[in-house]
Amino acid sequence: HNQIAKGTQVQGDIKTEGVLRVDGVLIGSIESTGKVVVGPSGRIEGSIQCASANISGEVKAKLRVKELLQLQASAKLQGEITVGKLAIEPGATFSGSCSMGGVIKELGKEERNQIAEKTA
């Protein structure tokens, strides 16, 4: 586990394979194969790429989360997000764009014909 404590300000890029918790301020990018947690006093400006994320603080960033992004009631998120799944608690604020979901299956020719017959 890695942690940026409350009262600490970091400027730069972080790469980790574990969990990263931010209770201070980070200006830069995070690349993690694990989970990123932003505590209620945490603030991030930059970009985040991770497996999953839980945000309670303030984030102004471009986010790319493979699995679940959770926005707690105290979260303030501004930016462009690409996520597998998104959970937003009442009270959280989000402004920006969101792209969510898995791979869209392309219909085969046979399936298109079946649909066309049903609607005809």
Phi, psi and omega in degrees: 000138178242146182216138169252109189285160176302136182093353180258137176238127181238136175239120181148189183250141180237131173238130180211156176257355182250199179278138176237126177247130180243113174248351177257216182242132176233124174245107185154207183239153175236131173232115184223140174274356180249216185258144174246127179242128175248112182289172183302330179266359183281149177215131179232135173232120181148238179218150180226130173229121184203175178283314178210161182212148177228117186243125174242344184257214185249129180226126172240096189198167169266118183250138173228105184242119184295319185251251187257131171251121179249127175252114179284169185303328182271001184288143173230107184243130177227124178151193181255124181238143173233117186224160172281311179220151182227130177234123182237121177281151175301136181105335179289149177243139179218126172227134183143205180242153182224132173239123187225150172117175182266200181286135178274126182283130178276133181288135176283167182301320181295317179294322178296320179297319179297318178294318180298320179294321181291327182271349181280000000 
